[in-house]
């Protein structure tokens, strides 16, 4: 009898060891996927059993009960996170668990470029991969209301940067992040502003920074360009900067800025109106924000493009005219680099 129980115990131990070895082998074997990549969505509050079922429902050839037992056996079943995941061929039950525990969501990225206007931002959002287009068909006003800024003009309100997002995220959520980022950068710049700045509010700093962003060909000139505009504001001189005119023309601008365009009054035409335009004209980056609030100590009132991206600065109209004759005899070919007429 004693030998019988010993034999029975050894048999049971062998079965357990065999099952353990089989289980160890299985958790390291690639799962069968219906395609090279499979999207897996785990909603918040989903139980471990529900996650195992979601994997099977996504088309992965795996018994959900077996997968659930692996989650439980691992001791990490309660550490798995909700999110949008992308499973690639070669993923094993062990790797799948690691992905879910670490929350390694499938991500994409979108670059918002310094100097872009909101029309360009919307075009980029519409083309962004795996980004839900909740802005599609909506007006700019509706979009600003959706992101919590009703009545605010959208131009310049979003910080240019690279934004990473999970598959299935909405473009509204991305815009909210970009808006909060701009709020933070603008607040920091305004707190560091020069004491004699001829700007009354952070919004005015944002408007000026957007002009500086569009007028800067080389980073080394940025603070001096800001100085030209702040000096003009102090003296009550019109800013006379072409990018504001171009912005006012909108989609009518065909690449050539004509005399009649400079004379066509819009809220952004700084040839026909003194002071800053009514809104920003583009998204300024951090450097442009800082230049707007910390301009160079300079008496310059004019600048003209040298043709290589840099600018020639002048403090008198005579010097400026000589610079124009020297650098632009054949006429200006870059409307974003002509200013201070």
Secondary structure, DSSP 4 states (H G I P E B T S, - for coil): -HHHHHHHHHHHHHHHHHHHHHHHHHTTSBPB-SSSEEEEEE-TT--HHHHHHHHHHTT-BS-HHHHHHHHHHHT-GGG---EEEEEETT-BHHHHHHHHHHT---EEEEEPPTT--HHHHHHHHHH-TT-B-TTTT--HHHHHHHTT-TT---TT-S--SEEEEETT-BHHHHHHHHHHHHHHHHHHHHHT--TT-S--SHHHHHHHHHHHHHH-SSGGGHHHHHHHHHHHHHHT----BHHHHHHHHGGG--S---HHHHHS--TT-TTTS-SS-SS-SS---HHHHHHHHS--S----EEEE-SSS-EEEESSHHHHHHHHHHH-TT--S-GGGBB--
